[in-house]
Amino acid sequence: MPLALWALTLSAFAIGTTEFVIVGLIPTIAASLGVSVPSAGLLVSLYALGVAIGAPVLTALTGRVPRKQLLLGLMALFTIGNLVAWMAPGYYALMAARVLTGLAHGVFFSIGSTIATSLVSKEKAASAIALMFTGLTVALVTGVPLGTWIGQSFGWQSTFLAVSLLGVIAFIGSYILVPSTIAMSKPASLLTQLAVLRKPRLLLVYAMTTLGYGGTFIAFTYLAPILQEVSGFSASSVSLVMLVYGVSVAFGNIWGGKLADKKGPIKALQIVFALLAAVLLLLTFTASNMWLALGTVLLWGAVAFGNVPGLQVYVVQRAERDAPQAVDVASGLNIAAFNVGIALGAWGGGLIVAHMGLMATPWIGAIVVVGALGLTTLAGWLDRRDGLVHVAGTSRAVGAH
């Protein structure tokens, strides 16, 4: 694999870290800025909203910009966004910084796959994409717990400064290693993307994605407050729990990909959503015991992102039937749907915490995931009615960003 690909992987690592590290720092940020825990949780929603808007809109608007120039511009925007967060004098400045960074995130993963595949021969294309997305998985395993520890030890601002430094290194790596001669694919206009949104069966997949991820993030956004206030973990121990969660996610992602390959996406998604709903419900009863809570978080990580490969494979299968001229657009919009789910889940979780308390988030999250299971079952029934047999997909364990 060419060195340029490692520059992309480092960029993905930095971006993945800044997206999820906020979860472990919510109590710290809330106390520091004098805002409520739900208000701090809104920082997760705003970032995800930036990704959801940035991916389709900015990708269409920047379609004619040379790929290397665009990549360097995005990493510069990402670095500036984190520097603004580091220097943020208050809550609203931090909100603006999160939206700015989210916009860069959305476009990076839209163009990152095409850059990665252009760096290698055709038969290595899937491996190149998988390697780039490994940066996201490694971010969950190492970047998020390390960033959480830095934020709790030296102040949350230090975490954003550290991520800014990663952004600078990624920028320099991309500047030196990524060639200027990357072929540009024909840009998808906003009208093309809107045409995809007129396909009912694709909208059903996006609803499955939004509910599946939204249910998880109703509770996951408030995991650190639950661990500290209900389970009795110290603030410094939260980073270790996030490490356990990240390692579990890495295995769960691979397992989810193999399950989708073996059973086809619909059956795999039914299994993952059922397990995810069960684990969220279980947390309602185990959160008050430190060791049981830790075991539940370990189980949660194994299924939380296991739906990603199945959802991505299924949206491609549906797009090949319903919108064959816009398969890439349909897949990109599913990335937006993941982030709409994160945004709505974190926002809804904040309302639940404010009105019902922290421990209402796991069981309400479970109910939302059951909704995703119901939509998946409906999609399978419609496919059988249409005579579509689900064969094993070519799903790879990659991130959903």
Secondary structure, DSSP 8 states (H G I E B T S, - for coil): --HHHHHHHHHHHHHHHHHHHHHHHHHHHHHHHT--HHHHHHHHHHHHHHHHHIIIIIHHHTTTS-HHHHHHHHHHHHHHHHHHHHH--SHHHHHHHHHHHHHHHHHHHHHHHHHHHHTS-GGGHHHHHHHHHHHHHHIIIIIHHHHHHHHHHH-HHHHHHHHHHHHHHHHHHHHHHS-S---------HHHHHHHTT-HHHHHHHHHHHHHHHHHHHHHTTHHHHIIIII---HHHHHHHHHHHHHHHHHHHHHHHHHHHHH-HHHHHHHHHHHHHHHHHHHHHHTTSHHHHHHHHHHHHHHHSTTHHHHHHHHHHHHHHH-GGGHHHHHHHHHHHHHHHHHHHHHHHHHHHHHH-GGGHHHHHHHHHHHHHHHHHHHHHHHHHTT--------------
